């Protein structure tokens, strides 16, 4: 079974990354800002390995102390695809509940970690400033959860996208519709 399936986080993961995976290549630049525990990052690393491409992949999050595992599991302290209680799992990795420690642990144990170019503890709402305009092919900005925050992420990342680039943000909830916002430049 794929390593990413053991990590709590995004449920519709194949949908979120499908368009990028159709056209990603060795010269692509991919950014995930607001990576949390890294479920999406691990999914991409494994997909790149399977596809035989090695784009530049960057992952960022604040990994703040105010974050907890429950944010990634809708308040249910169990894995998304695994039935082990979170407390048992954290005990196995040394007892840390800090997202930074958990992200690093999973990266160390990933069968595809060589597909991550770099990662850093960096505020996802300001990391766009670190990239040159027209330098990124795909941005997955999953930090914002309000309409205003998502609009701000799009505003900050839009100049960084190459022509034809893709940005996807956190989902907005409109009744029964729970889909990420996706825009192509």
N, C-alpha and C positions, 0 to 999 in steps of 0.2 A: 504494500500500500504506500502511496505517496506520503512523504513526510508532512507536507502542508496540510493534509487532511486531519492531522492530529492537533493542529493549532486552532484555538478559538478565533473567531473573527468573521469576516465577510462570508455571507451565505451564497450569494449568486456569483461566485468567483469566476467561473468559466465565462459567464456572460460579460463580466466587467473587462476582462482582458482579451476577449476573442478577436476584436477588430485589430488590436495591436499585434497579436500573434500571427495574423494572416500576412502581415507585411514587414515585420521586424527583421532586421538583418544585422550583420556584423558592424556596420557603421552607424546604426541607430543609437540614439541617446534616450534613455528611459528614466524617469524620476517618479518615485513614490514619496509624497510628502504627507506625513501623518500615517506612518506604517504600523503603529501599534505593536503588537506581538510579532508581526511579520508574516501573517498567513499569505497575504498577496505577494509579498517579496519571495517567499519560498515557492509559491505556485509559479511565478515567473521564472525563477532560477531553474526549476525542474522542467518547465516547458521549453526554455532556451536550450537546455542540455539535450532534451529529446529531439528538438528541431535541428540541432547542430549549428546553432548560431551563438555568437557571444557579443551582444551589444553592450554598451556602457550602461550599467544599471546602478542607480543611486537611490538610497533610502534614508529618510529623515523622520525624526519625531522628537518631541520634547522629552519623551520618556519620563514625564513628570511624576513626582511622588503622589500627586493628587489623582493619578490614574490608577485604576484597579482592573483586575481581570473581569469583574462583573460588567464593565462597560462593553466588553466584547462578547458577552453571552446573554444579553438582554436580562441581566439580573439573576440568571440561573447559573450557579457556580459549578457547572459541568462543561466538559468540552462539547464543541459543536457536533463532532462526528465520533466521539469516543465517550465511553460511559465512566471514565475515572473521575472521581471528585477532585476539584481543583486543589484542595489542601493536600491530598496524597501526591499529586503531581508536583506541587511546589516543594514538598519535602524531598522528593527525589532529586531536585536540582539545587539542593543546599538550603532550602527554606526561604529563599528570597521571593518577595512578592513585587519587587521593583521591576517595572517593565524593561528598563535598560539591562538588568541582569538576565532577565528571561530572554530578551531578544538576542543578546550575546551568546547565551547558552544554546539556543536553537540554531544560531548561525554556525557555531562550532560543531554541532552534531548533524548539520545538513549534508546530505549526499551530493549537493550541488552548490556549495558555498563559493566555489571559485567563479561562479557566474554573477556575483555581486561585486561591482567595481569598488564601491565605497559606501560607507554609512556613517552617520554622525548624529549626535544628540544636538539638535538644532530646531528652533521654533519653525514649524511648518508654514506659519503665516509670514515669515520673513525670508525663508531660504531661497525664494525666487530671485532675490537680489544678488545671490551668489552666481547666477548663470547669466551669460551674455545673451543679448537679444538674438533671435533666430538661431538658437543653438540646440534646442530640444525637440525631439520627434514626438514623444508621448509623455504626458504628465497625468499622474493619478494623484489628485489632491484630495485626500480624505480627512482633512483636519476640521473643516467647517461643518457645522450641523444646522445652522440657521440659514435662511435665504440670504440675509445680509452677508454672513461670513462666506458663503459659497460664491456670491457675486464678487466679493473682494478677492477671493482666491483666483477666480477666472480673470479679473482685471490685472492682477499681479503676474500671472503666468502667461497670459495671451501674447505679450511682446516676446517672450522667450521661445515660443513655438516657431518652428520652421514652417514654411508654406506647406500646407497639407498635413500639418501636425494635429494631434488629437489631445484634448484635455477631458478628463472625466473627474467629477467631483463626488462628494458624499451624496447619498440619496436625499431627496426631498419627499416628504410624505403628503400626498394629496388623496385622502380617502383610502381607497384600496390600492392606489398606485404607489409603489415604493421602488423607484428606479433612480439610478444615478443620473446626473446631468452630464450629457456628453456633447461636446462641440468640436467641430473640425475647422481648422483655419484654412 
